[in-house]
Amino acid sequence: MTMVEIQMPEDRLDITALDVSFADLPVASASVALVRGFGGDLDELRETLREYFADDASWCRVGNAVHTVTDGDAEVRLVPRSDVPTWHADHFQAGWKSREGARIPPEFRLQYARYVDRRHKARESCLQGEDLRAVAAKEGAGGVDKLVRHHRAQLAEWYDALDVLLHAVQTGPDLPGWATSVAKEELLDWHRTREYLTSAVLEYHHGSDTEPRPETVFGNLCFHFSAGSVALVPGF
């Protein structure tokens, strides 16, 4: 069993020696996260990549990339590298057979994949008051302000990514039904994350005995995008 210990936070690792190829091009690199997902076992990674992208395996083209097709929350994909004619293997943080992914029409998978990539990079864990207090103890008020501003920026990036997706798939005056359905679930997640942030800030500044936050996740909320508005109203 060939093992590799990952110590440096590099974006990608050279796996040319594994001798894996697809469509006559070698799979020359893999993301650190993907290799870690196999526990650093390069032999297992090699066999898995060969199995996933065999001629008779379940995979699909998404733009210039090649994705496995599963019902899980994450798949493996091959992305062509821009610097050399080779593939880079990494995780795609969605599954085309999952409840969410199955709703995406094949002709819009590329737009959705771009959204998933931006969402994954922008998605942060939900902050709580204790997180802000821990930062304050180490870095003072300046550290708290920096952390809150970072999370606000990530929320803005996430929202903009969803706006780009909806604009890209709009084919008429109204959004397609599948896009509205996807947007509602994404917005529930986005809104929950924002509620955690605002609740954490309230608790940090005013204590845990502040009045309860309203249950607005399934309430009368409306979000505006360049392609139109999406309302989170029961029965809408």
Disulfide bonds with the S-S distance in Angstrom:
none
